[in-house]
Amino acid sequence: MAKPLALDFDPIARADELWTRRWGAVPAMAAITSIMRAHQILLSRVDAVLKPYGLTFARYEALVLLTFSRTGELSLSKIGERLMVHPTSVTNTVDRLERAGLVARRPNPLDGRGVLATITDRGREVVEGATGELMAMDFGLEEFDGGQCREVFDLLRPLRVAAGDFAELPGEGSVPGEGPAPGGA
């Protein structure tokens, strides 16, 4: 876990004040700096839970995605699409999961060139244990209640839509935990 800074002032608020004096008010600067710092804090908290399982968050996400699929397996291209990562990252992630005995690979019978990643029984055990621990610590967001977590999700959703992550349908719900399971497999 990251060592607390224990400063007697908020360095991001201070930077915002100095920025405003020098270049004028730019609330986006303070927001992006806060988001980046929050990312560091959350990644540190989550990594501390996942490390004993031999996982990174990327590998954990891949295992979870495989548990969401009906058959426990997906093509590497589908994994990359669902996790929104480059094919090279998927290959690296699956390589490491395979070496750890958490997934196996097999040829995709529907695509002669394609490969399927299949979660193993050991992979299922690991993802269940890690998920239990992550849920117990609210995925590092224990300072926030459920409503606040939904607010964060809703605040960041337009950024993801604008980046082209997905096309938002009219009237589509935005509450996490409702509707089809992530990955939709």
Secondary structure, 3 states (H helix, E strand, C coil): CCCCCCCCCCHHHHHHHHHHHHHCCCHHHHHHHHHHHHHHHHHHHHHHHHHHHCCCHHHHHHHHHHHHCCCCEEEHHHHHHHHCCCHHHHHHHHHHHHHCCCEEEEECCCCCCCEEEEECHHHHHHHHHHHHHHHHCHHHCCCCCHHHHHHHHHHHHHHHHHCCCCCCCCCCCCCCCCCCCCCCC
